[in-house]
Amino acid sequence: MSLGNDKTRIKPVSEKVEEPDHALKSYLDTLLLEIETIPRESVAVKEPPPVADIKVEETQISEQKLEQSTQTQQQQDSALPEWVENEFQVLLFKVNGITMGIPLNAMKGILNYSGEASQLPGQPAWSLGVIVNRDEKVVVIDSARLLMPERLTSDTQIKPQQLLLIGEGDRALAVDTICNTMSVVKEDVRWRNGIHNKPWYAGIIIEELSVLLDVDGVLQLLAA
């Protein structure tokens, strides 16, 4: 089904996100370690000035702190993906046991998936084939194989149940199941800092311990 002006809308799902197991925590810890921690700013301690100049010195230090705080915030904001707003809606879903989130404004719709798709020769390993949606061809993406091949084994792979349409609606991420939607403010996310070796990885939603996707990065990975 499509989002926006289409008549069919996403139905809320009440299923709660399950607590991550040890393997999941280990995987998330690995991602977190790849984020550079932003250093805390500090103000050098100076020798106490003459009594008459204390207020002037305190004012100067306060102004320095404010300027440093402003610069730090500007640096953090400049490192955020372009699509980040102060508050945005995220759809949570699971792929191979990992809870992930995708901004709703980056999606074109959701489809149920039976597991059937037309196979085409010469397709990359992450392609599950092609389906037709509203007379348009859609490439079905094996999300687990594309995003986390290091965690994929024959024992852990789960049959996907839904497809998340992205790009121009001609790409679909196959996901295990849809969980729920939530409102997120940018302070709720521990964002990646600068260039990351996983372009699809925007950061981690701290409260849910879920990986937030950068759809532009996903499309970049598909085009590589």
N, C-alpha and C positions, 0 to 999 in steps of 0.2 A: 504494500500500500504506500501511497506517497504522502509527503508532509506538505505543510503550507496551505494552499488553496484547495487541495483535493478534498472530496467529501469524506473519504475514509481516513480516520485518524488513529494514532497509536493508542491502544487501550492500556491504561495503567496496569501494571503487574505488581501484586502485593508481596511477591516472594522476597524475602530479605536476603541480603548478601551473606553467604556463609563465612565463618571465621576461617582465615587462611591456615593451611596446614604447615608443617615444618618446611617442606620443600618449597612451598609458595613463599614463605617468609624469606628463605634463603635466596630465592630468585629476586624478590623485591629488594633485598639488602644489596644484591649485586648491582641492581640498577641505581640504587641510592648512592652507592660508593662511586659511581661514575659521574655524579653531579659534584661539581666543585663547590665547596662550602664558601660562601661569601664571608670574607673576614670582617670581624667587628671593628668599627672605627674606635680609636681611643684618642684622648687628649692628654698631651704630656703634662706632668705635674711640674709646676714652676715654684720657685722660691717665693714665699709670701712677700708681697710688696709692702711699702710703707702704708700705714693705716689709712692715710688720706686717699690712697689710690685703689683700695680694695674693691669698691663698688664699680669703678671703671674697669678693673681687671675682670671681675665676675661678668660684667656685661659683654666684654670682648670674648670670653670663653663661651658664653651662651650663644653668641652670634656664630662662633666657629662651629659649635656642635650642631646648630640649626643648618648651617651651610653644608656641613659634612653629611648630615642626615638627608638633606635634599638631594645632594649629589649621589649618595648611595641608592636612594629610591629611584632616581632617574636612570641610573645604570641598570638596576633590576628591571625596570619597566621596558627599557630599550632591548633587553635580552628576551622578552616574552614574544611568543608567536604573534603575528600581525592580527590574527582573528580574535585575540583575547579581549574581552570586554570586562568591565568591572564585575558584572554578574552574568552568567550564561547557564543554559540548561544542558545537562549531560545525560545521555542514555547509558546505563550500565549493562554489561553483558559478560558472558563467560566464553573464553576460548581455551581449550585444553586445561581447564581447572583454574585459569587465571582470570580474575575479574578485571575488566577493562571498561573504559568510558570513552564515548565519542560525543563531541558537541553536536547538539541537534541541528544547528544551522549548517552543519557540514554534510548532512544526509539528504538524500533525495527520496527515501522511502524505505519500507521494510516489506520483505516477502517471506512467505513460508517456503521451506525447501524440502523436497522429497528425496533429495540425493541423486536425482536424475538430471544429467546434462549431456549435451552432445560433445563428444570428444573430437578435437581437431588435431591433425598432425603438426609436429613442430612446436607445440605449446610448452612454456616453461613448467618446471616442476610444481610451482605453486598454483597452476591453473587446474581447476576441477572440470573444466569444460565450458560450454556456452548454453545459455537458456534464452528464451524469447519472452520479453515482457512488453506488452502493448506494442507489438510488432517491431520491437527494437531488440537487437542482440545484446546480451549482457554476459560479460566474462565473469565466471564464478571463481573467487579467490579462496584458496585454502589458507585461511588466516594463520593457523598454527604453523604451517610450513613456511609461510612468508615472514611472519613476525618473530617466531621463536623456534627455529629449527633445532636449536640445541636442546630443547625440552621434548622434542617429538620422538616418540617410540611407538611401535605397533601396539604395545600394551596400554599406553596412556591416551592414544588418539580417540576422540569422541566424535560420534556422528553428528554433524551440524544440523540444526533444525530451522534456522532463520538466515536470511540474507539481508545485509545492510547496504543499500544502494548509495554509492559515493561518486565523486567526479561529476560527469554529466548524466549519471544514471546508467552508464555503460559498464560499470565495475560494481561488483557485489562482494562484500566480505562475508564469508560463511562463518557463522558463530554457533556455539553449542546451544545457548539459550539466552533469552533476554531477562534481565532482572527487574530493574525499575528505572525511573528517572529522578534526577535531583538537581537542585539549584546549587551552583558553585560560584563563589567569588574568587578572584585571583589569589587572595591570601590563603585560600584553602588548599592550594597546590604547591608542592615543592617542585619548582620548575627546573628543567635542565638549564645549565649555565653555558651558553655559547654553543659551539659546534659539538655534536654528539655522534658517536659511531652508529647510532640507531636513529635515522631521521624521522621515523614514525613516532618516536618517544618524546612526548611533550613534557612529561613529569609524572608525579604521583599525587593523587588526591589523598591527602593525609588521613582524613577521618575514615575513609573506606578502604585504605590500602589498595587502591585500584590504579592501574596504569592508564593515564590519559593519552589518547591518540592525537597526534598531529596529522590530520588527513592530508594536508599538503605534502607532508613527509612520506605518507603511504603512497600517494600518487607518484612522488619522485622515485620511490623504490621500485614501483611497478614499471616505470619508464626506463630504468637503468638497464 
